[in-house]
Amino acid sequence: MGRIGGTELLVILLVALLIFGPSKLADLGKSLGEGLKNFKKGISSEDEVKPPPPPGPGNPAQVAAPPPVQPGGTANGPTAPGPGDPNRSPPAPSGSG
């Protein structure tokens, strides 16, 4: 099995021209070229990592990040100590005694 030479390629193109006609063959070539172009674009865009856009007043998609959560609290302030918290103060004595 050898490679396809010029003569074989010419015969294949002539048969395709006879089957599809000149206008349909041009449309098939155009759609095949666009398909390959989109395929290459899809492959190369997966490899590239696009940096995020810079923050600015013209970019409504940028939202301010929430404040960081501190250990033992929330972003709004410290939380009440839980039942297993070692920093929890003992319960107040009851008044009936």
C-alpha positions as CSV (number, residue, x, y, z in Angstrom):
1,M,0.0,0.0,0.0
2,G,1.5,3.3,-1.1
3,R,0.5,6.9,-0.8
4,I,-2.1,8.6,-2.8
5,G,-0.5,10.2,-5.8
6,G,-1.6,13.1,-7.9
7,T,-3.4,10.9,-10.4
8,E,-5.5,9.2,-7.8
9,L,-6.3,12.5,-6.1
10,L,-7.5,13.9,-9.4
11,V,-9.7,10.9,-10.1
12,I,-11.3,11.2,-6.6
13,L,-12.0,14.9,-7.1
14,L,-13.5,14.3,-10.6
15,V,-15.8,11.6,-9.2
16,A,-16.8,14.0,-6.4
17,L,-17.5,16.7,-8.9
18,L,-19.7,14.4,-11.0
19,I,-21.6,13.2,-7.9
20,F,-22.2,16.5,-6.1
21,G,-21.9,19.1,-8.9
22,P,-19.9,22.3,-8.8
23,S,-22.1,24.4,-6.4
24,K,-22.7,21.6,-3.9
25,L,-19.0,20.7,-4.0
26,A,-18.0,24.4,-3.2
27,D,-20.5,24.4,-0.2
28,L,-19.1,21.1,1.0
29,G,-15.5,22.5,0.9
30,K,-16.5,25.7,2.7
31,S,-18.3,23.8,5.5
32,L,-15.4,21.3,5.8
33,G,-12.9,24.3,6.1
34,E,-15.1,26.0,8.8
35,G,-15.4,22.8,10.7
36,L,-11.7,22.3,10.8
37,K,-11.1,25.9,11.8
38,N,-13.6,25.6,14.7
39,F,-12.0,22.4,15.8
40,K,-8.6,23.9,15.9
41,K,-9.9,26.9,17.8
42,G,-11.6,24.6,20.3
43,I,-8.5,22.6,20.9
44,S,-6.3,25.6,21.3
45,S,-8.7,27.5,23.7
46,E,-8.7,24.5,26.1
47,D,-4.9,24.8,26.5
48,E,-4.8,28.5,27.1
49,V,-5.7,29.9,30.5
50,K,-7.2,33.4,30.2
51,P,-6.4,35.8,33.1
52,P,-9.4,37.4,34.8
53,P,-10.2,40.9,33.7
54,P,-8.8,43.7,35.8
55,P,-11.1,45.2,38.4
56,G,-12.6,48.5,37.6
57,P,-15.7,50.6,37.6
58,G,-16.5,49.6,34.0
59,N,-16.6,45.9,34.9
60,P,-20.0,45.0,36.6
61,A,-19.0,41.4,36.8
62,Q,-16.5,42.1,39.5
63,V,-18.0,41.7,42.9
64,A,-16.1,42.7,46.1
65,A,-14.9,39.6,48.0
66,P,-16.5,38.9,51.4
67,P,-14.3,39.6,54.4
68,P,-12.2,36.7,55.6
69,V,-13.7,34.5,58.4
70,Q,-11.6,34.7,61.6
71,P,-11.1,31.5,63.6
72,G,-13.7,31.2,66.3
73,G,-16.0,33.7,64.6
74,T,-17.8,34.7,61.5
75,A,-17.3,37.6,59.1
76,N,-19.8,39.6,61.2
77,G,-18.1,39.1,64.5
78,P,-17.4,36.4,67.2
79,T,-20.0,33.7,67.7
80,A,-21.4,32.6,71.0
81,P,-19.4,29.8,72.6
82,G,-20.9,26.4,72.0
83,P,-21.4,23.6,74.6
84,G,-18.0,22.0,74.0
85,D,-16.1,25.3,73.8
86,P,-13.3,25.4,76.4
87,N,-13.6,29.2,76.6
88,R,-17.3,28.9,77.6
89,S,-18.0,30.5,81.0
90,P,-19.8,28.3,83.6
91,P,-23.6,28.7,83.9
92,A,-24.8,31.3,86.3
93,P,-26.2,29.9,89.6
94,S,-30.0,29.9,89.9
95,G,-31.6,32.4,92.4
96,S,-33.8,29.8,94.2
97,G,-31.8,28.1,96.7
